[in-house]
Amino acid sequence: MKKSVLALIPVLGVALAAAAYLWLFCRIPVPPGYMAIVTKKTGKPLPPGQILAAPGEKGVQRDPLPEGRHFRDPVTHSWRIVPLVSIPVGKIGMVTAKVGKEVPSGQILAADSDSKGVWKDVLGPGTYRLNPEGYEVTLLDAINIPIGYVGIVTSQTGSPVEPGEFAGPGQQGVMKDVLQPGLYYLNPRAYQVDVLEIGMNQVSINGGSGSVVLTKSQISNASRALDELQATTIQKQQQKRADYIGQNSNLLAQNEVAAALGKGKEILGKALSRKDASSLASSGAKYDRAAGTAKRRVPSAEDPFAPQAIIDSVQQASVPESVAFGINRFVEFPSRDGFQILLDMTVEFELLPANISRIYMLYGDLPAVVEKIILPQVLSISRIRGSSYKARDFIDGEGRQLFQKELTAELTRVMADKHIVIHNAIIRHVEVPNEILTPIQESSLAKEQDLTNKARQETARKQAELNTETAMIEQLKKQVEQETEKLVATTVAQTKNEVATIQANAALEVAATNLLKATVQAQITQVQGEAKVKAEYTVANEKALGEQMRAGVFKNSATLAELTFVEALNPEAGIRIIHAGEGTLWTDLKTLAPAVPVKK
């Protein structure tokens, strides 16, 4: 027995040593949120071009170890603990695979996860167990379409489509379906998304200073992360438009674009509140009639167009309330009598969601739409229609209103063919040369003064009529009050008389009713008494007749007397018969017959 125990001691020692080695040196504890990258030191060599090893191969193992407790021999394996790939909300993970099949020639994205290169599908928010030795994950912003915008999707892979056609599945080009407001997880290598405003936008043409385009205000989200994504999306849109502006000589300089970005509402408000010709200088340009050109003034420190003021305003508001950009176009044309006319106007237009993808495909972003489509048509129609009016017509209210109506109707008709809805074309200010403006103004002032004098005379006449009518009204008021008092007194007297008459008639009716009631009651009492007497007489008479008939049945009166006696007996009385003969008293009692009632 002792020898057996002694023989087991080395075995137990070896087992404990193996367990200690396994627990202390082979144990791989992987905490939550992490994974273990294992490198195997033995096994078959990797095939050429491969960097991740399959089970049984030497090298970095393809599949990481998940969280938990694992055991690997440190002699044949090495490992390191790395965090899982975490994609936060509002971000996407673009995966670049270093292993897999080669992408076919002509393709830039891997169609599936078994191919090498950039995957077409992206990782959404969450955690992923991807081996960093074989897969590189780049965090990018998700696409957030703000409220009031839509996303135009341009597929960047596939076969090109014909010009003017939308791209279908597997084709490269602008897609017909747009992205509605919301959060989208799309690969920027596969799809380019441009956000465009839908609904009402404005082009404000400010005389010789050019045009300013104001877009819709942004709506804040309940989530701060979504607000940041929205700001990023709008900033990307602004950067694209700034690049377009920088590449196009017809658009304003960068500092003026920044001014429009930071002060869009202030610019439009000042343009709409302009009342006289002198305010044209405050819009940013002064018309030189001698040279026939537009000169730009030097901005001051108080000017919202000044570069420093622009920078400060942009720094104060990272996301402006409204996005704006400037275009170096203005409305200028000769009138029918040869005078040069400058117009300030505002055109309100709308891009419908059903047509916005086609508009983007044909013309581009909003600056291109305004510069290539809207402004040329506004300028062309204004010049064609305006050249048929005299300079006086633009100063006169009726002539300017007629011109505005024709301009709006023609612009609406032309833009409808291009899928752009025009709501209004409003002329805010007209500038004409002083040599015709001054006489017209003096003539207009004289007319207005004459109209004012006539209006004053008419006012005095109306005041006199009003005073007369007021006196008549007071007189009629007093007369009506007197008649009303008289009518009230008469009505009260008549009412009292009628009430007394009604009360007397009611008392008379009550007395007549009581008399009739007493008469009826007396008749009832008389009838009841007569009926009672007749009933008693009839009953007594019938009883007497009955006795008479009863007496006639019997032959003598003794029999009738006996019958009467019997009927008068008590029903409880009994008759017993006792025989008197031979025998004893006991015998007589035994044979005693029961009592027989007199009558049954």
C-alpha positions as CSV (number, residue, x, y, z in Angstrom):
1,M,0.0,0.0,0.0
2,K,2.8,2.4,0.9
3,K,4.6,1.5,-2.3
4,S,1.5,2.4,-4.3
5,V,1.2,5.8,-2.6
6,L,4.8,6.5,-3.1
7,A,4.5,5.6,-6.8
8,L,1.6,8.1,-7.2
9,I,3.5,11.0,-5.8
10,P,5.7,11.6,-8.9
11,V,2.6,11.3,-11.1
12,L,0.8,13.9,-9.0
13,G,3.8,16.2,-9.1
14,V,4.0,16.0,-12.9
15,A,0.3,16.7,-13.2
16,L,0.5,19.7,-10.8
17,A,3.5,21.0,-12.7
18,A,1.6,20.6,-16.0
19,A,-1.4,22.3,-14.6
20,A,0.7,25.2,-13.3
21,Y,2.5,25.5,-16.6
22,L,-0.8,25.5,-18.5
23,W,-2.4,28.0,-16.1
24,L,0.5,30.4,-15.7
25,F,2.1,30.3,-19.1
26,C,-0.5,29.0,-21.6
27,R,-3.6,30.9,-20.4
28,I,-4.7,33.8,-22.7
29,P,-7.3,35.9,-20.9
30,V,-9.1,38.1,-23.4
31,P,-11.2,40.9,-21.7
32,P,-14.5,42.2,-23.1
33,G,-14.0,44.6,-26.0
34,Y,-10.7,43.0,-27.0
35,M,-9.4,40.1,-29.2
36,A,-6.2,38.1,-29.3
37,I,-4.0,38.0,-32.4
38,V,-2.2,34.7,-32.4
39,T,1.0,33.9,-34.3
40,K,1.8,30.2,-34.8
41,K,5.5,29.4,-34.9
42,T,5.2,25.9,-36.4
43,G,3.3,24.4,-39.2
44,K,3.2,24.5,-43.0
45,P,4.6,27.7,-44.6
46,L,2.2,30.2,-46.1
47,P,1.4,30.2,-49.8
48,P,3.1,33.0,-51.8
49,G,1.2,36.3,-51.4
50,Q,-0.7,35.3,-48.3
51,I,-0.1,37.1,-45.0
52,L,-2.7,35.3,-42.8
53,A,-2.4,31.7,-41.9
54,A,-5.2,29.1,-41.9
55,P,-5.4,26.4,-39.2
56,G,-2.3,24.2,-39.4
57,E,-0.2,26.9,-41.2
58,K,2.7,28.9,-39.8
59,G,2.2,32.6,-39.3
60,V,-0.4,35.1,-38.0
61,Q,-3.6,33.2,-37.7
62,R,-6.5,34.5,-39.7
63,D,-9.2,34.2,-37.0
64,P,-8.6,36.2,-33.8
65,L,-9.5,34.7,-30.5
66,P,-12.7,36.3,-29.0
67,E,-13.2,37.4,-25.4
68,G,-12.9,34.7,-22.8
69,R,-10.2,32.3,-21.6
70,H,-8.0,30.4,-24.1
71,F,-4.9,28.2,-23.9
72,R,-2.0,28.2,-26.3
73,D,1.5,26.8,-25.8
74,P,3.9,29.8,-25.7
75,V,6.6,27.6,-27.2
76,T,4.7,27.2,-30.4
77,H,2.5,30.3,-30.3
78,S,2.8,34.0,-29.5
79,W,-0.1,36.5,-29.1
80,R,-1.0,40.0,-28.4
81,I,-4.2,41.6,-27.1
82,V,-5.7,44.4,-29.2
83,P,-9.1,46.2,-29.0
84,L,-12.0,45.2,-31.2
85,V,-12.8,47.4,-34.2
86,S,-15.5,49.8,-32.8
87,I,-17.6,51.9,-35.1
88,P,-19.4,54.7,-33.1
89,V,-22.8,56.1,-34.0
90,G,-22.7,58.4,-37.0
91,K,-19.5,56.8,-38.4
92,I,-18.8,54.1,-40.9
93,G,-15.9,51.7,-41.3
94,M,-14.4,51.4,-44.7
95,V,-12.5,48.1,-44.9
96,T,-9.4,47.6,-47.0
97,A,-8.6,43.9,-47.2
98,K,-5.0,42.9,-47.6
99,V,-5.9,39.3,-48.3
100,G,-8.2,37.5,-50.7
101,K,-8.7,37.2,-54.4
102,E,-7.4,39.9,-56.7
103,V,-10.0,42.4,-57.9
104,P,-10.7,42.0,-61.6
105,S,-9.1,44.5,-63.9
106,G,-11.1,47.8,-64.3
107,Q,-12.8,47.5,-60.9
108,I,-11.8,49.7,-58.0
109,L,-13.9,48.0,-55.2
110,A,-14.1,44.5,-54.0
111,A,-17.5,43.0,-54.6
112,D,-17.4,40.8,-51.5
113,S,-15.4,40.1,-48.4
114,D,-13.4,37.3,-50.1
115,S,-11.6,39.8,-52.4
116,K,-8.6,41.9,-51.8
117,G,-8.9,45.7,-51.8
118,V,-11.5,48.2,-50.6
119,W,-14.9,46.5,-49.8
120,K,-17.9,48.0,-51.4
121,D,-20.0,47.4,-48.3
122,V,-19.1,49.4,-45.2
123,L,-19.3,48.6,-41.5
124,G,-22.1,50.3,-39.6
125,P,-22.1,51.2,-35.9
126,G,-21.0,48.3,-33.7
127,T,-18.0,46.2,-32.8
128,Y,-16.3,43.8,-35.2
129,R,-13.6,41.2,-34.8
130,L,-11.3,41.9,-37.8
131,N,-7.7,40.9,-37.8
132,P,-5.7,44.2,-38.1
133,E,-2.9,42.3,-39.9
134,G,-5.2,41.5,-42.8
135,Y,-7.8,44.2,-42.7
136,E,-7.4,48.0,-42.3
137,V,-10.5,49.9,-41.1
138,T,-10.8,53.6,-41.8
139,L,-13.4,55.6,-39.8
140,L,-15.4,58.0,-41.9
141,D,-18.5,60.1,-41.3
142,A,-21.9,58.7,-42.2
143,I,-24.0,60.7,-44.6
144,N,-26.6,62.7,-42.8
145,I,-29.2,64.4,-45.0
146,P,-30.7,67.4,-43.1
147,I,-34.4,68.2,-43.0
148,G,-35.2,70.3,-46.1
149,Y,-32.6,68.6,-48.2
150,V,-32.3,65.5,-50.4
151,G,-29.2,63.5,-51.3
152,I,-28.3,63.1,-55.0
153,V,-26.5,59.8,-55.4
154,T,-23.8,59.4,-58.0
155,S,-22.6,55.8,-58.5
156,Q,-18.8,55.8,-59.2
157,T,-18.5,52.2,-60.3
158,G,-19.9,50.2,-63.1
159,S,-20.4,50.8,-66.8
160,P,-21.0,54.5,-67.9
161,V,-24.5,55.4,-69.0
162,E,-25.5,57.5,-72.0
163,P,-25.5,61.3,-71.5
164,G,-28.8,62.5,-70.1
165,E,-29.7,59.1,-68.7
166,F,-30.0,57.9,-65.1
167,A,-27.7,55.2,-63.9
168,G,-29.3,51.9,-63.0
169,P,-27.9,49.0,-60.9
170,G,-24.3,48.2,-61.9
171,Q,-24.0,51.5,-63.9
172,Q,-21.9,54.6,-63.3
173,G,-23.7,57.9,-63.2
174,V,-26.4,59.9,-61.4
175,M,-29.2,57.8,-59.9
176,K,-32.8,58.8,-60.2
177,D,-33.9,58.0,-56.7
178,V,-32.8,60.5,-54.1
179,L,-32.1,60.1,-50.4
180,Q,-34.7,61.5,-48.1
181,P,-33.6,63.2,-44.8
182,G,-32.0,60.7,-42.5
183,L,-28.7,58.9,-41.7
184,Y,-27.2,56.6,-44.4
185,Y,-24.1,54.3,-44.3
186,L,-22.7,54.4,-47.8
187,N,-19.1,53.9,-49.1
188,P,-17.8,57.2,-50.4
189,R,-15.6,55.3,-52.8
190,A,-18.8,53.7,-54.3
191,Y,-21.3,56.5,-54.1
192,Q,-20.9,60.3,-54.1
193,V,-23.7,62.0,-52.3
194,D,-24.4,65.7,-52.8
195,V,-27.0,67.4,-50.7
196,L,-29.3,69.9,-52.4
197,E,-31.9,72.2,-51.0
198,I,-35.5,71.5,-51.8
199,G,-38.4,73.9,-51.4
200,M,-38.1,77.7,-51.6
201,N,-34.8,79.5,-52.5
202,Q,-34.1,83.0,-53.5
203,V,-31.9,84.8,-56.0
204,S,-31.5,88.4,-54.9
205,I,-30.1,90.6,-57.8
206,N,-28.7,93.8,-56.3
207,G,-28.3,96.3,-59.1
208,G,-24.6,96.7,-60.0
209,S,-23.3,94.7,-57.1
210,G,-24.2,91.3,-58.4
211,S,-26.5,88.5,-57.2
212,V,-26.8,86.7,-53.9
213,V,-28.4,83.3,-53.6
214,L,-30.1,82.6,-50.2
215,T,-31.0,79.0,-49.4
216,K,-33.3,77.6,-46.6
217,S,-32.4,77.7,-43.0
218,Q,-31.2,74.6,-41.2
219,I,-33.3,72.8,-38.6
220,S,-31.6,71.5,-35.5
221,N,-31.7,67.9,-34.5
222,A,-32.5,66.5,-31.1
223,S,-29.1,64.7,-31.0
224,R,-25.8,66.5,-30.8
225,A,-24.1,63.8,-32.8
226,L,-26.7,64.3,-35.6
227,D,-26.1,68.1,-35.4
228,E,-22.4,67.5,-35.9
229,L,-23.0,65.2,-38.8
230,Q,-25.4,67.8,-40.3
231,A,-22.8,70.5,-39.9
232,T,-20.2,68.3,-41.5
233,T,-22.5,67.6,-44.4
234,I,-23.3,71.3,-45.0
235,Q,-19.7,72.2,-44.7
236,K,-18.7,69.7,-47.3
237,Q,-21.5,71.1,-49.6
238,Q,-20.2,74.6,-49.0
239,Q,-16.6,73.5,-49.8
240,K,-17.7,72.0,-53.1
241,R,-19.5,75.2,-53.9
242,A,-16.5,77.3,-52.9
243,D,-14.4,75.2,-55.2
244,Y,-16.9,75.7,-58.0
245,I,-16.9,79.4,-57.3
246,G,-13.1,79.5,-57.4
247,Q,-13.0,77.8,-60.7
248,N,-15.6,80.0,-62.4
249,S,-14.7,83.6,-63.2
250,N,-18.4,84.7,-63.4
251,L,-18.8,84.2,-59.6
252,L,-17.7,86.6,-57.0
253,A,-14.4,86.7,-55.1
254,Q,-13.8,84.4,-52.1
255,N,-14.2,87.2,-49.5
256,E,-17.6,88.2,-51.0
257,V,-18.7,84.6,-51.0
258,A,-17.8,84.3,-47.3
259,A,-19.8,87.5,-46.7
260,A,-22.8,85.9,-48.3
261,L,-22.2,82.8,-46.2
262,G,-22.1,84.7,-42.9
263,K,-24.5,87.5,-43.6
264,G,-27.0,86.1,-46.1
265,K,-30.1,87.2,-44.2
266,E,-28.7,90.7,-43.4
267,I,-27.9,91.2,-47.1
268,L,-31.4,90.3,-48.2
269,G,-33.0,92.3,-45.4
270,K,-31.1,95.4,-46.4
271,A,-31.9,94.9,-50.0
272,L,-35.6,94.5,-49.3
273,S,-35.7,97.6,-47.1
274,R,-34.0,99.9,-49.6
275,K,-36.3,102.9,-50.2
276,D,-34.4,105.4,-52.4
277,A,-31.6,105.5,-55.1
278,S,-28.9,106.4,-52.6
279,S,-29.1,103.0,-51.0
280,L,-27.7,101.4,-54.1
281,A,-24.2,102.4,-52.9
282,S,-24.7,100.4,-49.7
283,S,-25.3,97.2,-51.7
284,G,-21.7,97.1,-52.8
285,A,-21.4,99.0,-56.1
286,K,-21.8,102.5,-57.5
287,Y,-23.0,103.1,-61.1
288,D,-20.7,105.4,-63.1
289,R,-22.9,106.8,-65.8
290,A,-20.1,108.8,-67.5
291,A,-18.1,105.6,-68.1
292,G,-21.2,103.3,-68.2
293,T,-19.5,100.7,-65.9
294,A,-20.0,99.5,-62.4
295,K,-17.3,100.4,-59.9
296,R,-16.8,98.5,-56.6
297,R,-16.4,100.6,-53.5
298,V,-13.8,99.9,-50.8
299,P,-15.5,98.1,-47.8
300,S,-15.3,99.8,-44.4
301,A,-14.9,98.2,-41.0
302,E,-18.7,98.5,-40.4
303,D,-19.5,96.9,-43.8
304,P,-20.8,93.4,-43.5
305,F,-19.1,92.7,-46.8
306,A,-15.7,93.5,-45.2
307,P,-13.3,90.5,-45.1
308,Q,-12.6,90.8,-41.3
309,A,-16.2,91.1,-40.4
310,I,-16.9,88.1,-42.6
311,I,-14.2,86.0,-40.8
312,D,-15.6,87.1,-37.4
313,S,-19.1,86.2,-38.4
314,V,-18.1,82.8,-39.7
315,Q,-16.1,82.1,-36.5
316,Q,-19.1,83.1,-34.3
317,A,-21.5,80.7,-36.1
318,S,-19.9,77.4,-37.3
319,V,-23.2,76.5,-38.9
320,P,-24.9,79.5,-40.5
321,E,-28.6,79.9,-40.3
322,S,-28.8,80.1,-44.1
323,V,-26.3,79.2,-46.8
324,A,-25.6,81.9,-49.4
325,F,-23.2,82.5,-52.3
326,G,-22.7,85.4,-54.7
327,I,-22.7,85.5,-58.5
328,N,-21.3,88.4,-60.5
329,R,-24.5,89.0,-62.5
330,F,-26.8,92.0,-62.5
331,V,-29.8,93.3,-64.5
332,E,-28.9,96.2,-66.7
333,F,-30.6,97.2,-70.0
334,P,-31.6,100.2,-72.1
335,S,-35.1,101.5,-72.0
336,R,-37.2,102.2,-75.1
337,D,-36.2,105.9,-74.9
338,G,-32.5,105.1,-74.6
339,F,-31.8,105.4,-70.8
340,Q,-29.8,102.8,-68.9
341,I,-31.9,100.9,-66.3
342,L,-30.6,99.0,-63.3
343,L,-32.9,96.7,-61.4
344,D,-32.9,95.2,-57.9
345,M,-35.1,92.1,-57.9
346,T,-35.7,88.9,-56.0
347,V,-36.6,85.7,-57.7
348,E,-38.2,82.9,-55.6
349,F,-37.8,79.5,-57.1
350,E,-38.3,75.9,-55.9
351,L,-36.6,72.6,-56.8
352,L,-39.1,69.8,-56.4
353,P,-37.9,66.4,-55.1
354,A,-39.3,64.6,-58.1
355,N,-37.2,66.7,-60.5
356,I,-34.1,67.5,-58.5
357,S,-32.0,64.5,-59.6
358,R,-32.6,65.3,-63.3
359,I,-31.7,69.0,-62.6
360,Y,-28.5,67.9,-60.9
361,M,-27.6,65.5,-63.7
362,L,-28.2,68.1,-66.4
363,Y,-26.8,71.3,-64.7
364,G,-25.0,70.4,-61.5
365,D,-25.2,71.9,-58.0
366,L,-27.3,74.9,-56.9
367,P,-24.7,77.5,-57.9
368,A,-24.5,76.0,-61.4
369,V,-28.3,75.9,-61.7
370,V,-28.5,79.5,-60.7
371,E,-25.6,80.7,-62.9
372,K,-26.3,78.6,-66.0
373,I,-30.1,78.5,-66.0
374,I,-32.0,80.9,-63.7
375,L,-29.9,84.1,-64.0
376,P,-29.4,83.9,-67.8
377,Q,-33.1,83.6,-68.2
378,V,-33.8,86.4,-65.7
379,L,-31.4,88.7,-67.5
380,S,-32.6,87.7,-71.0
381,I,-36.3,88.1,-70.2
382,S,-35.7,91.4,-68.3
383,R,-33.8,92.9,-71.2
384,I,-36.2,91.8,-73.8
385,R,-39.3,92.9,-71.9
386,G,-37.7,95.9,-70.3
387,S,-36.5,97.4,-73.6
388,S,-40.2,97.9,-74.6
389,Y,-40.8,100.2,-71.7
390,K,-39.9,103.8,-71.2
391,A,-37.8,104.9,-68.3
392,R,-40.8,106.7,-66.8
393,D,-42.7,103.4,-66.8
394,F,-40.2,101.9,-64.3
395,I,-40.7,104.8,-61.9
396,D,-44.5,104.8,-62.2
397,G,-46.1,102.2,-60.0
398,E,-48.5,100.8,-62.6
399,G,-45.8,100.5,-65.3
400,R,-43.4,98.7,-63.0
401,Q,-46.2,96.4,-61.8
402,L,-47.1,95.5,-65.3
403,F,-43.4,94.8,-66.2
404,Q,-43.1,92.6,-63.0
405,K,-46.2,90.6,-63.9
406,E,-45.0,90.0,-67.5
407,L,-41.5,89.0,-66.2
408,T,-43.0,86.6,-63.7
409,A,-45.3,84.9,-66.2
410,E,-42.6,84.5,-68.9
411,L,-40.0,83.3,-66.4
412,T,-42.5,80.8,-65.0
413,R,-43.2,79.5,-68.5
414,V,-39.6,79.1,-69.5
415,M,-38.4,77.6,-66.2
416,A,-41.3,75.0,-66.2
417,D,-39.6,73.3,-69.2
418,K,-36.4,73.0,-67.2
419,H,-38.3,71.5,-64.1
420,I,-37.8,74.6,-62.0
421,V,-40.8,76.2,-60.3
422,I,-40.9,80.0,-60.2
423,H,-43.1,81.5,-57.5
424,N,-42.3,85.2,-57.7
425,A,-40.1,87.7,-59.5
426,I,-40.3,90.8,-57.3
427,I,-38.8,94.2,-58.4
428,R,-37.5,95.9,-55.3
429,H,-35.8,98.9,-56.7
430,V,-35.2,100.6,-60.0
431,E,-32.3,103.0,-60.7
432,V,-32.5,105.4,-63.6
433,P,-30.2,108.2,-64.7
434,N,-30.6,111.5,-62.7
435,E,-31.3,113.5,-65.8
436,I,-34.6,111.8,-66.2
437,L,-35.1,110.7,-62.6
438,T,-35.1,114.3,-61.2
439,P,-37.8,115.7,-63.6
440,I,-39.9,112.7,-63.1
441,Q,-39.5,112.9,-59.3
442,E,-40.4,116.7,-59.4
443,S,-43.4,116.0,-61.6
444,S,-44.4,113.1,-59.3
445,L,-43.9,115.3,-56.3
446,A,-46.1,118.0,-57.8
447,K,-48.8,115.5,-58.6
448,E,-48.6,114.0,-55.2
449,Q,-48.8,117.5,-53.7
450,D,-51.8,118.3,-55.8
451,L,-53.4,115.0,-54.8
452,T,-52.5,115.8,-51.2
453,N,-54.3,119.2,-51.4
454,K,-57.3,117.6,-53.0
455,A,-57.3,115.0,-50.3
456,R,-57.1,117.6,-47.6
457,Q,-60.1,119.5,-49.2
458,E,-62.0,116.3,-49.5
459,T,-61.1,115.5,-45.9
460,A,-62.4,118.9,-44.7
461,R,-65.6,118.3,-46.7
462,K,-66.0,114.9,-45.2
463,Q,-65.4,116.3,-41.7
464,A,-68.2,118.9,-42.2
465,E,-70.5,116.1,-43.4
466,L,-69.4,114.0,-40.5
467,N,-70.2,116.8,-38.0
468,T,-73.7,117.3,-39.6
469,E,-74.4,113.6,-39.5
470,T,-73.2,113.4,-35.9
471,A,-75.6,116.2,-34.8
472,M,-78.5,114.4,-36.6
473,I,-77.5,111.2,-35.0
474,E,-77.6,112.8,-31.5
475,Q,-81.1,114.3,-32.3
476,L,-82.4,111.0,-33.5
477,K,-80.9,109.3,-30.5
478,K,-82.8,111.6,-28.1
479,Q,-86.0,111.2,-30.0
480,V,-85.7,107.4,-30.0
481,E,-85.0,107.5,-26.2
482,Q,-88.2,109.5,-25.6
483,E,-90.3,107.2,-27.7
484,T,-88.7,104.3,-26.1
485,E,-89.6,105.5,-22.6
486,K,-93.2,106.2,-23.7
487,L,-93.5,102.8,-25.3
488,V,-92.2,101.2,-22.1
489,A,-94.7,103.0,-19.9
490,T,-97.6,102.0,-22.2
491,T,-96.5,98.5,-22.3
492,V,-96.2,98.3,-18.5
493,A,-99.8,99.6,-18.0
494,Q,-101.2,97.3,-20.6
495,T,-99.4,94.4,-19.0
496,K,-100.8,95.2,-15.6
497,N,-104.4,95.5,-17.0
498,E,-104.1,92.2,-18.8
499,V,-102.7,90.5,-15.7
500,A,-105.7,91.8,-13.6
501,T,-108.2,90.6,-16.2
502,I,-106.6,87.3,-16.4
503,Q,-106.6,86.9,-12.6
504,A,-110.4,87.9,-12.4
505,N,-111.3,85.4,-15.2
506,A,-109.3,82.7,-13.5
507,A,-111.2,83.3,-10.1
508,L,-114.5,83.2,-12.0
509,E,-113.6,80.0,-13.7
510,V,-112.6,78.5,-10.3
511,A,-116.0,79.5,-8.8
512,A,-117.9,78.0,-11.7
513,T,-115.9,74.8,-11.5
514,N,-116.5,74.5,-7.7
515,L,-120.3,75.0,-8.3
516,L,-120.4,72.4,-10.9
517,K,-118.4,70.1,-8.6
518,A,-120.9,70.6,-5.7
519,T,-123.9,69.9,-8.1
520,V,-122.4,66.7,-9.3
521,Q,-121.5,65.6,-5.8
522,A,-125.1,66.2,-4.6
523,Q,-126.4,64.2,-7.6
524,I,-124.0,61.4,-6.7
525,T,-125.1,61.4,-3.1
526,Q,-128.8,61.3,-4.1
527,V,-128.3,58.4,-6.6
528,Q,-126.3,56.5,-4.0
529,G,-129.1,56.9,-1.3
530,E,-131.8,55.8,-3.7
531,A,-129.8,52.8,-4.8
532,K,-129.2,51.8,-1.2
533,V,-132.9,52.0,-0.2
534,K,-134.0,50.1,-3.4
535,A,-131.4,47.4,-2.7
536,E,-132.5,46.9,1.0
537,Y,-136.2,46.8,-0.1
538,T,-135.5,44.3,-2.8
539,V,-133.5,42.0,-0.4
540,A,-136.2,42.1,2.3
541,N,-139.0,41.5,-0.2
542,E,-137.1,38.5,-1.6
543,K,-136.5,37.1,1.8
544,A,-140.2,37.4,2.6
545,L,-141.2,35.7,-0.6
546,G,-138.7,32.9,0.2
547,E,-140.3,32.3,3.6
548,Q,-143.7,32.4,2.0
549,M,-142.7,29.7,-0.5
550,R,-141.0,27.7,2.2
551,A,-144.1,27.7,4.3
552,G,-146.2,26.6,1.4
553,V,-144.1,23.5,1.0
554,F,-145.1,22.1,4.4
555,K,-148.7,21.0,5.1
556,N,-148.8,22.2,8.7
557,S,-147.0,24.7,10.7
558,A,-145.7,22.2,13.2
559,T,-143.4,20.7,10.7
560,L,-142.1,24.1,9.7
561,A,-141.5,24.9,13.4
562,E,-139.5,21.7,13.9
563,L,-137.4,22.5,10.8
564,T,-136.8,25.9,12.1
565,F,-135.8,24.5,15.4
566,V,-133.4,22.1,13.9
567,E,-131.7,24.7,11.8
568,A,-131.2,26.9,14.8
569,L,-129.4,24.1,16.8
570,N,-125.7,24.4,17.4
571,P,-123.8,22.3,14.8
572,E,-121.5,20.9,17.5
573,A,-124.4,19.4,19.5
574,G,-124.6,15.5,19.3
575,I,-127.2,12.8,19.9
576,R,-126.3,9.6,21.8
577,I,-128.7,6.6,22.1
578,I,-128.2,4.2,25.1
579,H,-130.1,0.9,25.0
580,A,-131.8,-0.1,28.3
581,G,-132.0,-3.8,28.5
582,E,-130.3,-6.9,29.9
583,G,-126.7,-6.7,30.8
584,T,-124.3,-4.8,33.0
585,L,-123.1,-1.2,32.9
586,W,-119.8,-2.4,31.5
587,T,-121.5,-4.1,28.7
588,D,-123.5,-1.1,28.0
589,L,-120.5,1.1,27.9
590,K,-118.7,-1.3,25.5
591,T,-121.5,-1.3,23.1
592,L,-122.0,2.4,23.5
593,A,-122.7,3.8,20.0
594,P,-120.9,7.0,18.9
595,A,-122.6,10.3,18.9
596,V,-124.3,11.2,15.7
597,P,-124.5,14.9,14.7
598,V,-127.9,16.3,14.4
599,K,-127.2,17.7,10.9
600,K,-124.4,17.1,8.5
